Amino acid sequence: MSRTIVVDHLARIEGHAGITVVLGGDGVERVDFNVTEGIRLFEGLVCGRHYIDVPGIVSRICAICSHGHTITALSALEQALDVTISRQTRTLRDLAYQGANIESHALHVFCLALPDLLGHPSVVSLAGVNPAAVGMALRLKKLGNTIQEIVGGRAVHPVNYVLGGFGRLPSTDDLLRLQAALEAGLTDCAAAVALLRTVALPAFVNEPVRCAALIPRDEAFFFGDTVRLSDGFEVPVDQYLTLTNERTVAHSHAKFSLHDNRSYMVGALARLSLHGDRIQGAAREAWNAVGLTVPSTNIVGNNLAQFVELVYSVEHALEIVTALLARGIADEPPVQVEIQAGEGTAATEVPRGTLFHRYVLDADGCVVAADVITPT
């Protein structure tokens, strides 16, 4: 005799989902994770549109990752149109990614995960007994938003990124204000370390974790040209379909991906498992203090990995801003674009994992094919 347990809504996750568990005999027969968000159809929406419209459309795929979608789309389009961006543009886009990472990780670790780990029904309940912790989390989230506002024009659905550069470059006053905010952010990170050292992760999740992440390009931890798996498999970004292998399932609106008929994890824990040797400074000290171990057999450790990345992003953003202030912002216009037919594929590491964008353009610069694979 079998029994089915259905939970229609899982609370405090980044998205909308439910779970179905089928019990039979002496154990579990099947578990389905049901993603119930609406089908978005963005790839169809951009087909037939001029390339200049694409970044603003695809930024609406996700509010939290709107800067990541915009910049990844621009990177793919720049490849299709044979546009090479400047060092300054690369640096400012890197800065924007640190802001997105700070915002997303602060929200998830402290407002969604931490209440559960400390036995509270909500972040409101946690604020009642530990207002300092919630205040610290909200300041860090605001710091991430501020970075995105300064670089991208606004915190959600940015308007300042253009093909080959920026509509407006940050001013010296912007960078000085950001420098002070980042220094304060490091103080908040130190307070967060003291809090998270007291939190015990549940140990009932115990299974080997197979990971995938971009191999970081130079000092840019969230940008790369090749994806690596923890079993040693590597694939260039433009051959991503050999890795993702998307397929539909009856129980979920989200597509599923397997490689060699096995699932793999993306996101903070995967990145630190594969490339954690690149994390030094205050972030490495935070890593040691909270007791994160990799490779991990406990996926709940992703919460600690997100915190380590948060500290890294605050520290790295401060390094970027300090360097920009030292050498000054060059008054450079966006790269001129010569419209032509072409194809481009780009991938970046957004907070929740590897994001892929691919576009095919005709001779008029209009999209004839598009593919977007999100880490969620």
N, C-alpha and C positions, 0 to 999 in steps of 0.2 A: 504494500500500500504506500502510495506516495503522498506527499504534502507540499504545497506551494506557499511560500511566504513572499508577499509583495510589499515593498516600501515605495510608494509613489514619489516621494520627495525627500531627497537627502539634503539636510540643512548644512549651511556654512561651508559650501564648496564653491569654487570659482566656476559657476555655470548652473545648469538645471539638469537633474538626473534622478533616476530611481534605480532600484535593484530588485531582481527576482531570484529567489533561491528555491530550487526544487530538491526536496528531501525524499529519499527512498531507501528502503532496507536499513542498513546500519550507518548511512552517511549521506553526504551531499552528492546528488547526481549532476546538477548543473547550476551555474551562477551566471546570470545575465546582468550586465551593467547597461542600463537603458538611458541613453542621452536623449532628452525630450525637448531640446531647444528646436526652434523652427528651422526648416531648411532655408538657407540664405541665398543660394543661387548667384553669388557674386561673380563667378567666372562667366556665367551667361550675360550678366549685366554689363560687363566691360567689353564684350565682343561687339565689334562695330563702332566702338568709341575711339576718339583720337587719343593717342598716348598721354596727352597732357591732362586728360580727365581721370586717368586710371588711379593715381595715388590718392586723390581725394575720395574716390568711391571705395577703394579697398580698405581705407583706414576705418571705415564703418563696420568692418568684419568684427572688430573687438575694440571696446573703448579703452580697456586697460592696455592693450597692445597696439593702439592706433598709431603710435610713433614707429613701432617695429614694422607694422604692415606698410606704412608709407615709405620708410627708408628701404625696406627689402624690395618693394615694387620699383622704386627709383633705381636701385642697383641693377635689377634685371633689365629695365628699360634702357639704362645707360649702356649696358653690355650690348643690347640689340642695336643701339644707335651708334655704337663705337665712340662713346663719350668717356674720357678719362678725367676723373675728378682730382682736385688739388689735395695736397697734404692737409691744408687747413680744413677743407670740407670733410675729409675723413676723420679728422680729430674732433670736429664739432658733432658729427654724427655719432662718434664713439661716446662723447659726453652725453648726448641725448639718451643713449642706451643705458648709461649708468643711472640717469634719472628714472627711466622706466623701470629698471630693476629695483631701485630703492623703493619706489612707490608700490609696486606690486608685491614685493616680498614683505614690506612693512605691514601692508594690509593683510596678507595671508597669514604670516607667522603670528602676529600679535592680536589681530582682531577676529580671525577665523579659527586658527588652530589652538592658540594658547588658552582660550577659555575652556575648551575641551580638556586639554592636558592638565589644567588646574582645577577641574571639576565644577566649572561654572556653566550655566545654560546659555550665556550670551556675553558679549563684550561689555554690555551695559551692567550686567551683574558684576563682572570683573572690575569695572570702574568704581563700583560701590565700595570695594574693599582695597583696591590698589589703583587709585586714580593716577598715581605717578607713572605706573607702567603704561596705562592707556594714553596718558598725555605724551609720553615719550614716543609711543607708536604713531600717534597722529602728527607729531612734529616731523618724524622721519618721513611719513607719507607726504606731508606738505613739502618737504625738502625735495623729494623726487618730482613732485608736480612743478615746483619752481624751476628746476633745471629744464624740464620739458617746455615750460612757458617761455623761458628766455631763449632757448635754442629753436624751438618749433613754433613759437607764436602763441600757442595755448596748450593747456595741459592735456586736453582730449581732442582728437581729430585735428591734428596740426595743420597750419596754413602757410608756414614759412619755408618748408622744404620744396625745392624745385629741381628739375633735372639739371645736374651739373653744378649745384650750389645752393644758395639761399636767397630768399627775397630780401631779407634784412639780416645783417650780421650783428651779433651782440656788441654792445658798447663796453667801454672800460668800466663805467659805473655798474653795468649789469654784472660784469665779472667780479668786481670788488664786492658787490652785495652777495653774490653767490659764494665767493671765497669765505666770507664771514659765516654764512649759513652752513657751509660744509664743515668748517671747524667746529661749530656748535654740534653738528651732526655726529662727529666723532666722539664727542662727550656723551651724547645720547647712546651711541653704540656701546660705550664702555659700561654704562648703566644697564643696558640690555644684557650684556654678558653676565653680569652679576645675577640678574633675574633668571636667565636660562640655565645657569649652572645648577639651579635648584629644581629643575623640571626633569622628571623621569619619563622617558618614552615607553609606551606600552610594548611589551616584549612578545605578544602573541603573534605578531606578523614576522615570520621567519622563513625566508625563501631566497635562494640566490637571485640576484638582480642582474639582468643583462642590460647594458647601457649603450647609448649612442649619443654622440655630440660632435659638433664641428671641431676640427683641430684648429686652435686659435692662430690667427694670422698676426705674427709679430707680437706687439704688446696689446693688441685688441682682443680681449678674451671672448667677445661675443660675435666675432666675425671670422670667417674662414672659407676655404675653397674645397675642403675634403671632409667627409664624415667618417668618423672611426667608431667601430663597435668594440666592446670589451673583449670579444673573442678574436680580435685582430683584423677583422674584415674592414677594408677601407674602400670608399667610393667617392669619386669626384662629384661635386655638387651638380654638374650638368648631366650626370647619370643617376640622379636621385631615384628614378623610378625603379631601379634594381633593388633599392632599399625599402621604399615605402609600400609598393604593391597594394595600393588601396583596394578594399573590397567592401561591398555593402552587406549588412546583416538584417534579418527580419525584425529584431527586437530594438533597434536603435537608429536614430537619424544620423549619428556619427558613423563615418567609415572606419574600418579597422585596417591595421597594417601588420604584416608579419614578414620576417626575413628568415629564409630557410625554415618556414613553418613554425617559427618561434617569435614570441613577442619581445619587445625591448622597451626600456624606459628612457625617456628624455627629461631634460630639466636640470635643476641645480644639483641633485645627487649624482646624476649621470655625468655632468660636466666636471664635478670635483673628483669623481671616481676615476675619470680618464685623464684629466689635466690639472689635478689639484696641486701638482708640484709648482705650478706657476703662481700660486697664491702665497704671498709673503706679507711681511709687515704686520699691521694691526689685525688684518683678517686672519693671518696664520695664528696669531696669539689668541684670537677669539675661537678659532677652530680647536686649538688645543684645550682651551678652557671649558668648552661645552662638551668635549669628549666625543666628537664625531669620528667614526672610524670608516675607512673605505679600503677595499670594496665592502659594501654593506649587504647584509641579508635582511634588513628591516627597512622597508620603503618609507616608514614614518620618519626615518632619519632625513628625509627630504626637507622637513621643516628646519632642522638644524643646518642643513646644507644651504637652504635659502638665506638663513641668517648670516652664515659665513660670507655668502655672496653679497649680501646687503652691506656688510662692513667693507668688503673689497670695493664695492661700487662707490661708497662714500669716500674712501681713501683715494681710489683711482681718479674720481671726478675732481677731487681737490688737487691732485697732481696735474691734471689736464688744465684746470683753470689757472693754477700758479704758473705753468709754462706759457699759457696764452698771454697772461699779463706781462710776463718777462719779455716775450718777443714781440708782443703787440698783435692786434688783429689787422691783417692786411685787407685793404678795401678792394676786394676782388669780385668782379661780376660773375654770374653763372657762366659755365662753359657754353659756347655757341653750339647749337645742335643742327646737324645737316640731316634732314628727314630722308630715310631710306628704309627699304625692307630689311628685316633682320629678326633674329631670335636671341633671347637672353634668359638666363636662369641665375637666380641668386638665392642664397640661404644665409640666415643669421640666427643667433641664439636669442630669442626673446625670453622673458622670465620663465615661462613654462616649458621651454624646449626649442627644438630646431624648427624653424619656419622656412618654407620653400615658396618662391614665386617664379613662374615661368610665363613669358609672353612671346607671341609671334606677331610681328607687324608687317603690314603690306607697304608698298612703295609710297603711300600717302600718309604713313604713320598711324594707321588705324589697326586696332587689335583684331586679328583673325582667329587666335586661339589663346586661351589662358588656363593656367593651372595653379591653384593655391592649396598647399597642404599645411594645415595648422598643427601645432604640437598637441592640442587638446582633442 
